[in-house]
Amino acid sequence: MTVNLSDSDQEYLNGEQGPAAASAMRIIVRLADAMGASELLDVSSAHIDSCLYHGPAVLDFARWLEDQGGKVKIPTTLNVSSLDLIHPDLYRGDANWGEQAKLLMDSYERMGCKPTWTCAPYQLEERPDFGEQIAWAESNAIVFANSVLGARTHRYGDFIDICAAICGRAPAAGLHLDQNRKGEILFRIKEINASLLDRDVFYPVLGHFIGKNTGSAIPVVQGLPSGIDEDRLKALGAAAASSGSVGMFHVVGVTPEAATLEDAFQGDTPREVIDVTIEKIIKSRDELSTVSNSKIGAVSLGTPHYSIHEIEKLFQLIDGNSINPEVKFYVSTGRDVLTEASLRGLVKPLEEAGVIFVTDTCTYITPIIEDIARPVVTDSAKWAYYAPGNLGVDVIFAAVEDCVASAISGSVSVDSKIWSGA
């Protein structure tokens, strides 16, 4: 298919905006052709995942763009990196790897990207509005933007993100378009008690179940209570984007494009209907743990990055207690959120209790956790899904209340009663 280019697009291709812009536009046009797009569209912001160091290729690409004069055209935020610049002493990895990671971070900053270093850009003060076209990478950010904010981004990955940021354009295809945002698979909540539906821990487990049974389709969830807060929707989406390739979901009566079931499916009927029962949820919960009862080495919260409200809840749960000295308790969050938490008087008492705040990165992708010989407890389905393969660590998934109780005692302490009954 021929991609119809605007005069401005053609100027970019011709090199009139510089060689980096020409290179970026060539890549975007080739992507548009591969996606079957007939034209490009303007995007108002970008979120870059390419700033996470995976090896020489990512640094080479950034330097190639920078050496050609690459500069972002639109407001552009940066995802987590491989280093915590605020707490550099936490890094336990190879020194050369760390040096390369810092060079990559510096390169993206010089290209005009904002050093936000968070996987949750939707927690920043400025975030996209409903219907706004954007080019975001990072799976949980993509699914949150599409589903919860109603902004529009396709599921972009490394290198495409920075190219879109440089030329301010993206293919008019995929989740940018109305017809590609309608639901495909219906998940019906069946006879799950209201108490469980009102617990944070239910939502990452539900997301894990949905992702495994959806793939890259768009799921629609029916039967959840109204007024679900953003942190629960964040956990649902992040888990679904990890166990599956979900770029968008709808919750009937909750998310902005699903006021009704008919709205969510844009008048069509679902191609498949899946009932979500307590038995299926418990099975999905159990899949997120590799061991059960054990002494633990660490707790890791904040994947995606903890919000200010989640830090406030953690403060209430710890309630002046101290973390067991044999347990390291990590909380990953964005530097902006950490600043706000500090202003609210939350950070110092939590640190005194034994909490270790991690910014700019995440503990499942960067060597930070000191003891991986013993299991790590987490409230994140995404962390539980990736950490065993990334770190070679055993994982115990639990509610945040159980994470805190386990950290205080030093051994797994789980309230199983919340999962019982209908």
C-alpha positions as CSV (number, residue, x, y, z in Angstrom):
1,M,0.0,0.0,0.0
2,T,1.2,3.5,-0.9
3,V,1.4,5.8,2.1
4,N,0.0,9.3,1.2
5,L,2.4,11.8,2.6
6,S,1.8,15.5,3.4
7,D,4.0,18.2,2.1
8,S,5.6,18.4,5.6
9,D,6.2,14.6,5.6
10,Q,7.9,14.9,2.2
11,E,10.1,17.7,3.5
12,Y,11.3,15.4,6.3
13,L,12.0,12.6,3.9
14,N,13.9,15.0,1.7
15,G,16.2,16.0,4.6
16,E,15.0,19.6,4.9
17,Q,14.6,19.1,8.7
18,G,18.0,17.5,9.0
19,P,19.4,13.9,8.5
20,A,18.1,12.6,11.8
21,A,14.6,13.7,11.1
22,A,14.8,12.2,7.6
23,S,16.0,8.9,9.1
24,A,13.1,8.9,11.6
25,M,10.6,9.7,9.0
26,R,11.8,6.9,6.7
27,I,11.3,4.5,9.6
28,I,7.8,5.8,10.4
29,V,6.8,5.5,6.7
30,R,8.1,2.0,6.5
31,L,6.1,1.1,9.6
32,A,3.0,2.7,8.2
33,D,3.4,0.6,5.0
34,A,3.8,-2.6,7.1
35,M,0.7,-1.7,9.1
36,G,-1.4,-1.0,6.0
37,A,-1.8,2.7,6.8
38,S,-2.7,5.0,4.0
39,E,-1.5,8.1,5.8
40,L,0.3,9.4,8.9
41,L,-1.3,11.4,11.7
42,D,0.1,14.0,14.2
43,V,0.9,12.9,17.7
44,S,1.1,15.4,20.5
45,S,3.5,13.5,22.9
46,A,5.7,10.5,23.1
47,H,7.0,8.2,25.9
48,I,10.3,6.5,25.2
49,D,11.2,2.9,26.2
50,S,14.4,2.8,24.1
51,C,16.2,4.6,27.0
52,L,16.5,1.2,28.9
53,Y,19.9,-0.3,28.2
54,H,19.7,-3.8,26.8
55,G,23.1,-3.9,25.0
56,P,25.3,-2.0,22.5
57,A,22.6,-1.8,19.8
58,V,20.3,0.6,21.8
59,L,23.2,2.9,22.5
60,D,24.4,2.8,18.9
61,F,21.0,3.7,17.7
62,A,20.6,6.7,20.1
63,R,24.1,7.9,19.2
64,W,23.3,7.6,15.5
65,L,20.3,9.8,15.8
66,E,22.1,12.3,18.1
67,D,25.1,12.5,15.8
68,Q,22.8,13.4,13.0
69,G,21.3,16.3,15.1
70,G,18.3,14.4,16.3
71,K,15.9,16.5,18.5
72,V,12.4,15.6,19.6
73,K,9.6,17.8,18.1
74,I,6.9,17.1,20.7
75,P,6.9,16.8,24.5
76,T,8.6,13.5,25.3
77,T,9.0,11.6,28.5
78,L,11.4,8.9,29.4
79,N,10.6,5.4,30.7
80,V,12.6,3.7,33.4
81,S,16.3,3.3,32.7
82,S,18.9,0.8,34.0
83,L,20.1,3.0,36.8
84,D,18.7,4.8,39.8
85,L,20.4,8.2,39.6
86,I,19.0,9.4,42.9
87,H,20.2,6.3,44.8
88,P,23.2,5.1,42.7
89,D,24.5,3.0,45.6
90,L,21.6,0.5,45.0
91,Y,23.1,-0.7,41.7
92,R,24.7,-4.1,42.1
93,G,25.4,-4.9,38.4
94,D,28.4,-4.8,36.1
95,A,30.2,-1.5,36.2
96,N,30.7,-1.3,32.5
97,W,27.0,-2.1,31.9
98,G,26.1,0.7,34.2
99,E,28.4,3.2,32.4
100,Q,26.9,2.3,29.1
101,A,23.4,2.7,30.6
102,K,24.3,6.2,31.8
103,L,25.6,7.2,28.4
104,L,22.3,6.1,26.9
105,M,20.3,8.1,29.4
106,D,22.5,11.2,28.7
107,S,22.0,10.8,24.9
108,Y,18.2,10.9,25.2
109,E,18.3,13.9,27.5
110,R,20.4,15.7,24.9
111,M,17.9,15.0,22.3
112,G,15.4,17.0,24.3
113,C,13.5,14.2,26.2
114,K,12.3,15.0,29.8
115,P,14.3,13.0,32.4
116,T,11.1,11.6,34.0
117,W,12.5,8.0,34.3
118,T,9.1,6.4,35.1
119,C,7.1,3.6,33.6
120,A,4.0,5.4,34.8
121,P,4.0,8.7,32.9
122,Y,0.2,9.0,33.5
123,Q,1.1,9.8,37.1
124,L,2.8,13.0,36.0
125,E,1.1,16.4,36.3
126,E,0.6,16.7,32.5
127,R,-1.0,13.7,30.8
128,P,-2.9,13.3,27.6
129,D,-6.6,14.0,27.3
130,F,-9.4,11.8,26.0
131,G,-9.1,11.3,22.2
132,E,-5.6,12.8,22.1
133,Q,-3.2,11.0,19.6
134,I,0.1,10.1,21.2
135,A,3.1,7.7,20.6
136,W,3.8,5.9,23.8
137,A,6.0,2.8,24.4
138,E,6.2,0.7,27.6
139,S,3.4,-1.8,27.8
140,N,1.6,-0.7,31.0
141,A,1.7,2.9,29.9
142,I,0.2,2.1,26.5
143,V,-2.7,0.1,28.0
144,F,-3.4,2.7,30.7
145,A,-3.4,5.6,28.2
146,N,-5.7,3.8,25.8
147,S,-8.0,2.3,28.4
148,V,-8.2,4.6,31.4
149,L,-7.4,8.0,29.8
150,G,-9.0,7.3,26.4
151,A,-5.9,8.7,24.6
152,R,-4.8,6.9,21.5
153,T,-1.6,5.1,20.9
154,H,-0.6,1.9,19.2
155,R,1.6,-0.6,21.0
156,Y,4.9,1.0,20.1
157,G,8.3,-0.5,20.9
158,D,11.9,0.5,21.0
159,F,13.2,2.8,18.3
160,I,9.8,3.5,16.8
161,D,9.0,5.6,19.9
162,I,12.0,8.0,19.4
163,C,11.4,8.2,15.7
164,A,7.8,9.3,16.2
165,A,9.0,11.9,18.8
166,I,11.5,13.4,16.3
167,C,9.0,13.8,13.5
168,G,5.8,14.1,15.5
169,R,4.0,11.6,13.3
170,A,2.7,8.1,13.5
171,P,0.9,5.7,11.2
172,A,-2.9,6.2,11.0
173,A,-3.5,2.6,12.0
174,G,-4.0,0.2,14.9
175,L,-5.4,1.7,18.1
176,H,-5.2,5.2,16.7
177,L,-8.4,4.5,14.8
178,D,-12.0,4.1,16.1
179,Q,-12.7,0.8,14.4
180,N,-9.7,-0.8,16.0
181,R,-10.7,0.1,19.5
182,K,-13.8,-2.0,19.8
183,G,-14.0,-4.9,22.2
184,E,-13.5,-8.5,20.9
185,I,-13.7,-10.8,23.9
186,L,-16.2,-10.5,26.8
187,F,-15.1,-11.5,30.3
188,R,-18.1,-11.8,32.7
189,I,-17.5,-11.6,36.4
190,K,-19.5,-14.5,37.9
191,E,-20.4,-14.9,41.6
192,I,-17.2,-13.4,43.0
193,N,-17.9,-11.9,46.4
194,A,-18.0,-8.1,46.9
195,S,-15.3,-8.2,49.5
196,L,-12.8,-9.6,47.1
197,L,-13.9,-7.2,44.3
198,D,-13.1,-4.4,46.8
199,R,-9.5,-5.5,47.4
200,D,-6.5,-4.3,45.4
201,V,-5.1,-7.7,45.1
202,F,-7.9,-8.9,42.9
203,Y,-7.1,-6.6,40.0
204,P,-3.6,-7.8,39.1
205,V,-4.8,-11.4,39.3
206,L,-7.8,-10.6,37.0
207,G,-5.4,-8.9,34.6
208,H,-3.1,-11.9,34.5
209,F,-6.1,-14.2,33.7
210,I,-7.4,-11.8,31.0
211,G,-4.0,-11.5,29.4
212,K,-3.5,-15.2,29.2
213,N,-6.9,-15.7,27.6
214,T,-6.8,-12.6,25.3
215,G,-3.4,-12.4,23.5
216,S,-3.5,-9.2,21.5
217,A,-7.3,-8.8,21.3
218,I,-9.2,-6.2,23.2
219,P,-11.0,-7.6,26.3
220,V,-14.2,-6.2,27.8
221,V,-14.9,-6.8,31.4
222,Q,-18.5,-6.8,32.7
223,G,-19.6,-7.0,36.3
224,L,-16.9,-5.0,38.1
225,P,-18.1,-2.4,40.6
226,S,-18.3,1.2,39.4
227,G,-15.8,3.8,40.7
228,I,-12.7,1.5,40.4
229,D,-9.7,3.7,41.1
230,E,-6.8,4.3,38.7
231,D,-4.4,2.2,40.8
232,R,-6.5,-0.9,40.4
233,L,-7.0,-0.3,36.7
234,K,-3.2,0.2,36.4
235,A,-2.6,-3.1,38.0
236,L,-5.2,-4.9,35.8
237,G,-3.8,-3.4,32.6
238,A,-0.1,-4.0,33.5
239,A,-0.8,-7.6,34.2
240,A,-2.8,-8.1,31.1
241,A,-0.1,-6.5,29.0
242,S,2.5,-8.9,30.5
243,S,0.8,-12.3,30.4
244,G,-0.8,-11.3,27.0
245,S,-0.2,-8.5,24.5
246,V,-3.1,-6.4,25.5
247,G,-2.9,-2.8,24.3
248,M,-6.3,-1.7,25.5
249,F,-9.2,-3.0,27.6
250,H,-12.7,-1.8,28.5
251,V,-14.5,-2.1,31.8
252,V,-18.2,-1.6,31.3
253,G,-19.5,1.4,33.2
254,V,-16.0,2.4,34.3
255,T,-13.6,3.2,31.4
256,P,-14.4,6.1,29.1
257,E,-15.3,4.2,25.9
258,A,-17.4,1.6,27.6
259,A,-20.4,3.4,29.2
260,T,-22.4,0.4,28.1
261,L,-21.7,-3.1,26.8
262,E,-22.9,-2.0,23.4
263,D,-20.5,1.0,23.4
264,A,-17.6,-1.3,24.3
265,F,-18.2,-3.6,21.3
266,Q,-19.3,-0.7,19.1
267,G,-22.6,-2.5,18.4
268,D,-21.0,-5.8,17.5
269,T,-21.2,-9.1,19.4
270,P,-18.2,-10.6,21.2
271,R,-16.4,-13.3,19.3
272,E,-16.0,-15.2,22.6
273,V,-17.5,-15.0,26.1
274,I,-15.5,-16.1,29.1
275,D,-16.9,-16.4,32.6
276,V,-14.5,-15.3,35.4
277,T,-15.2,-17.5,38.4
278,I,-13.5,-17.7,41.7
279,E,-11.9,-21.0,40.8
280,K,-10.3,-19.5,37.7
281,I,-9.1,-16.5,39.7
282,I,-7.5,-18.7,42.4
283,K,-5.8,-20.7,39.7
284,S,-4.4,-17.5,38.1
285,R,-3.3,-16.3,41.5
286,D,-1.4,-19.5,42.1
287,E,0.4,-19.2,38.8
288,L,2.0,-16.0,40.0
289,S,4.0,-17.8,42.7
290,T,6.8,-20.2,42.3
291,V,6.9,-21.3,46.0
292,S,4.6,-21.0,48.9
293,N,5.7,-21.0,52.6
294,S,9.2,-19.9,53.2
295,K,11.5,-17.4,54.9
296,I,11.8,-14.5,52.5
297,G,14.7,-12.4,51.4
298,A,12.9,-9.3,50.1
299,V,9.7,-7.6,49.3
300,S,9.4,-5.7,46.0
301,L,6.5,-3.3,45.4
302,G,5.9,-0.7,42.7
303,T,5.8,-2.5,39.3
304,P,4.4,-0.3,37.7
305,H,5.7,2.5,39.8
306,Y,3.8,3.2,43.0
307,S,1.5,6.2,43.0
308,I,1.3,8.7,45.9
309,H,-1.9,7.0,47.0
310,E,-0.2,3.6,47.1
311,I,2.6,5.0,49.2
312,E,0.1,6.6,51.6
313,K,-1.6,3.1,52.0
314,L,1.8,1.5,52.6
315,F,2.5,4.1,55.3
316,Q,-0.8,3.2,57.0
317,L,-0.1,-0.5,56.8
318,I,3.4,-0.3,58.3
319,D,1.9,1.9,61.1
320,G,5.1,2.5,63.0
321,N,6.4,-1.1,62.8
322,S,9.8,-2.0,61.6
323,I,10.8,-4.3,58.7
324,N,12.6,-7.5,59.8
325,P,16.3,-6.8,59.6
326,E,16.7,-10.0,57.4
327,V,14.3,-8.7,54.8
328,K,15.0,-5.9,52.3
329,F,11.8,-4.0,51.4
330,Y,12.0,-2.2,48.1
331,V,9.4,0.3,46.7
332,S,9.9,1.5,43.1
333,T,8.3,4.8,42.2
334,G,8.8,7.8,40.0
335,R,11.0,10.6,41.2
336,D,8.1,13.1,40.9
337,V,6.0,10.9,43.1
338,L,8.8,10.4,45.6
339,T,9.2,14.2,45.9
340,E,5.5,14.6,46.6
341,A,5.6,11.7,49.1
342,S,8.5,13.4,50.9
343,L,6.6,16.7,51.0
344,R,3.7,14.9,52.6
345,G,6.0,13.6,55.3
346,L,5.8,9.9,54.2
347,V,9.3,9.1,53.0
348,K,11.4,9.6,56.1
349,P,9.3,7.5,58.5
350,L,9.0,4.7,55.9
351,E,12.8,4.7,55.4
352,E,13.3,4.6,59.2
353,A,11.0,1.6,59.2
354,G,13.2,-0.1,56.7
355,V,11.7,0.8,53.3
356,I,14.2,1.3,50.5
357,F,12.8,3.6,47.8
358,V,14.0,2.9,44.2
359,T,13.5,5.5,41.5
360,D,14.4,5.8,37.7
361,T,14.3,2.0,37.2
362,C,12.6,-1.2,38.5
363,T,13.9,-4.1,40.5
364,Y,13.0,-6.8,38.0
365,I,15.2,-5.3,35.2
366,T,18.1,-3.9,37.2
367,P,20.3,-5.8,39.7
368,I,19.3,-4.1,42.9
369,I,17.9,-6.8,45.2
370,E,20.6,-8.0,47.5
371,D,19.3,-11.5,48.4
372,I,17.9,-13.5,45.5
373,A,18.7,-16.8,47.1
374,R,15.5,-16.6,49.1
375,P,12.1,-15.8,47.7
376,V,10.8,-12.3,47.1
377,V,7.2,-11.3,47.9
378,T,5.4,-8.9,45.6
379,D,2.0,-7.4,45.1
380,S,2.6,-7.0,41.3
381,A,1.5,-9.6,38.8
382,K,3.9,-8.0,36.3
383,W,6.9,-8.4,38.6
384,A,5.8,-11.9,39.5
385,Y,5.5,-12.8,35.8
386,Y,8.9,-11.4,34.7
387,A,11.2,-11.7,37.7
388,P,11.8,-15.5,37.8
389,G,13.2,-15.4,34.2
390,N,15.0,-12.1,34.6
391,L,16.5,-12.6,38.0
392,G,16.4,-16.3,38.6
393,V,14.5,-15.7,41.8
394,D,11.6,-17.5,43.4
395,V,8.5,-15.3,43.8
396,I,5.5,-15.3,46.1
397,F,2.6,-13.1,44.9
398,A,0.4,-11.7,47.7
399,A,-1.7,-8.7,48.7
400,V,0.1,-5.6,49.8
401,E,-1.2,-6.2,53.3
402,D,0.4,-9.7,53.3
403,C,3.6,-8.2,51.8
404,V,3.9,-5.9,54.8
405,A,3.0,-8.6,57.3
406,S,5.6,-11.0,55.8
407,A,8.3,-8.3,55.8
408,I,7.7,-7.6,59.5
409,S,7.8,-11.3,60.5
410,G,10.5,-12.4,58.0
411,S,8.3,-15.4,56.8
412,V,5.4,-15.6,54.5
413,S,2.2,-14.5,56.1
414,V,-0.8,-14.7,53.8
415,D,-4.5,-14.3,54.6
416,S,-6.1,-16.9,52.4
417,K,-9.6,-16.3,53.7
418,I,-10.1,-13.3,51.3
419,W,-10.2,-15.8,48.4
420,S,-12.8,-18.2,49.8
421,G,-16.4,-18.5,49.0
422,A,-18.7,-16.8,46.5
